[in-house]
């Protein structure tokens, strides 16, 4: 598995990926999930991948070779959107080639990509590209994408990030998101690849590979845990008596009453089957007595 996150902000883009793959507890590998594409003074793209490693590597190879897909490749596409179309076409080509063999082997065609960057003359853009080759684009209202093990790192992104967040603050946020994921899921692992892309630079000025020895990531890992515990301990415990209004947990809900409490009845009611049996017996006795009376 993996975890990758991409952020599209007012001042640029942030990309962060781990490097762990696994196909079982004894099949752990380290493979880079981030690929960079640069054409000097014209365009700069970043691709991050999750899913079946053979599929994503096949897609990346098509892109790196510059194969023309419907007359375009990443080096000739006129916009970032057109470049995303090229990647979608590369996924479709791999699907057409491999999906029947994968189906026979009982393997899903699983490929999920984050793609972003900038073509000179347009703004930085970010896309989430799916297994079918279709994609969606980030907006100021939804300014980040995650692929892989996304649930552990999502809360910090939702609470902190917005389109106007500075690149440095966004970098810290992405790293905390990754640290939370590393702490909770063994299928995500170091080293990490981090790229902070400044708008209109068209180059990778802030690119680093981080492992457990990186001093900033060490500090993030230690302090985030300490600050979380401190914040947890600073929150008041629930007051069941209602003495403290700010922490009164027993205050009634406005739209629904309390959950009803059902108690065992003092004398269990007989079931319908049990009622029916004595009734039939009484009828038989009455009929028997009536027959005897007629005989006399």
N, C-alpha and C positions, 0 to 999 in steps of 0.2 A: 504494500500500500504506500501512500505518499501523502504529503500535504503541501500545496502550493497556494499562494495568495498574491493577487495583483491589485494594485490601487491606482485609480485614475483621479488625479487631483488638479487643482487650479494651476499649480506650478510644475507639474510633471507627473511621473509615474514611479511606482515602487513595485518591485518584483522580489519574491522570496520563495525558495523551494528547498525541500529537504533532499536526501539522496538515497533513501532506503527503499529496497524492493524486497518482497517476500512471497514465496509460494509454499508456505508451510513453515512450521517452527524451526526446521533444520535447513531451510532454503533461503537464507538471508543474503542479500547482495547490496552493493553500493553502486548506483548508477546515477549520473548527473541528469537532472530533469529540465535544466535550463539550457536553451540554445539561443545564440545571438546572431543576428544578421545585420551587416552594415555595408552601405554603399556610400563612400565618402561624400560629404556635403550634399547628400540627396535623401537618404533614408536610414532609419535605424529601427530594427524590430527585435522583439524578445518573444520566445515561445517557451511555455512550460507545459509539461505533460503529466497525465495520470492515466491509469488503466493498464491494459495488457501491454507489457514492455515490448514484445515483438511487433505489435501493431504500431505503437507510437514511434519506434525506431524506424519502421518501414516508411511511415509518413515523413519523418524528418529527413530521411535519405533522399526521397523524391524532391523535397524542397531544397536541400543542399546541392543536389545535382543541377538545379535550375531547370528541371524539366518543364516544358510549356504545357499548361493545362488550359484548354480553351483559348490558346494564344497568349497566355500571361504566365509569369512566374513572379516570385517575390522581388526580383530586381527590376522588373518592368511594369509592375502594377502602378496605376496612376494615383491610387489613394490607399490608405490603410484598410478601408472597407474592401476594395478590390483584392488586396493582399489576403484578407480573411477569406474571401471567396476562393482564392487559389488554394488555401489550406483545406477548406471544405472539399474541394475537388480532389485533392490528394488523398483525403480520407476515403472518399467514394471509390477512388481507383484501387486502394488497398482492399476495401470491402469486396469489390467485384472479383478481385483475384483470390481472396482467402476465405470468404465467409462460408462457402460450402464445406471446405475442409474443417473449419472450426466447428461448424454445426455437427458434423459427423463425430468429432472428438468430444462433443458436449461442452464446448467453450463458447462463451458469449463474445461478441465483437464489442469490446469495451475500450473506448478511447475518448478522453476528455482533455481539452486543451485550453489554456489561457494564452492569448496572443495580444500583443500591444506594441505600440511604438509611434513613430511619426514619419510622415513623408514631408519634405520641405514644402512650405506654403500652406500646410494645414495644421490643425491642433493635434496634440497627442490623443490617441484613442486606445480603447481597451475592449477586447472581445472574449466571450466564452464560447468555444466551439465544441459541438457535441459529436457523438458517434455517427450520427446521420449526415454530418457535414454542414448542418445548419448552425446558426450562431445568433447570439444577442450581443448588444453593445452596452457598455457602462454609460450611465448618465450622471448628472450632478446629484440626482436624488438617490441613485443606487451606484455608488462610486467604487465598489470593489467586487471582485469575484474570488471564490475559493473552489478548489478541486481536491479530491481525495478525502482525507479524514477531516472534514470541515467543522464538525459540531463543537469540538473542544475549544477551538480558537475564535469562534464566532462572537461570543458575548462581549469581549473587549472591543472588537471592531465596531459592533453596533452601538456601544456606549460612548466611544471616543471619536470615531471618524466622521467627517463630513467633507464635502468637496473643497472647502476652504482651509482644511487642515494643512499646516506646513509640512514640507517633505521630511524634515528632521523628526517632528512629532509623529508623523505617519510611520516612519522607519521604526521608531521605538514601539509603536503600537503593533506593527506587524511582527516584530521580534517577540513581544510578549505573547501575542497570539500563537506563534510557533512554539514558544517555551511551554505554554499551557497544553498544547497538543503533544509535545514530546513527553511531558510529565504523565499524561493520561493514556497514551497509546503506544505500545511497543512497536507497532508497524511503521512508525515514523521515526527517523533517526538522523543524526549528524553524519557528515558535515552539511552545512547550509550554504546555498548560493544566494547572495543579496546584491541587487542592482537598484540604485536610485538614479533615475533618469530625469535630468533637468530640462524643462521645455526649451525647444529650439536648439539644443546642443548637438543633436544628431551623433552622439558618441557616448561611450561607456566610461565616464570619468569616475563614477563612484561604484565600483564593482569589487566585491570581496567574497572569498570563501571562508566560512567560519566553522571552527570545531570547538571542542570543549576547552581548549586552551585560550580562546579569544577573550581578552579581558573585558570587553564590553558585554559580550554575551554571558560571561560568568557573573558579572555584576547584575545583569537583568535577571538571571535565574535565581540568584540569592535574594536580591531586594524584593522582587515581585512576591516571592513566597512570604517573606517577612512582613511586607506591607499588607498583604491579604489577611494574614493572621492578626495583625494589629487592627485593621479595619473591622474584622469579625469581632474581636474582643471589645472594641469600642462601642458596639451596638448594644443597647439595653436588652436584657432578657425579658421575656413576656411577663406581664403582670396579670394574673388571673383574678385578683381581687378588684382590679380597676382603680387602685389607689393612685397609680400614675397614669394620667390620661393618655400621654404620648405613647405608652407601651401597653395600653389596655387591650389584651388579646380577646377578651370575652365580650367585646362590644358586638351587638347583633348586626347581622347583615341587613342592608336596606331592601334588597330585592327577593330574599328568600329566607324562610325561617330556619330554625335549627333542624338537624337531622332527627327524625322521630326515633324514639327508643321503644322497641317492642319487647314485652315481657311474656314469659310463659304463663298461660291461663291456669287458674287453680285446679279446674277439672277439665281434662281434655275432652273435647266433643267427639262423639263416635262418628266414624266415617259413614257415608251413605250405604256402603256394602253391609256394614254391621247393623244398620237400621233396617235394611231390607230383609235380612235373614229372620229376625224375630217376627216381623210382620207376616212372612210366609208361613212360619210355624203356627202362628195363631189362627190363620185361615184354615190350615190343615186340621187343627183341633176342632174348630167350629164345624167344618164339613163332616168330620168323623162323628161328632156328637149328633149332628142332624141325621146322619144315616142310621145310627143306632136307634134314635127316637122313632123313625119311620118303621124300622123292623119290629119294634115292640107293638 
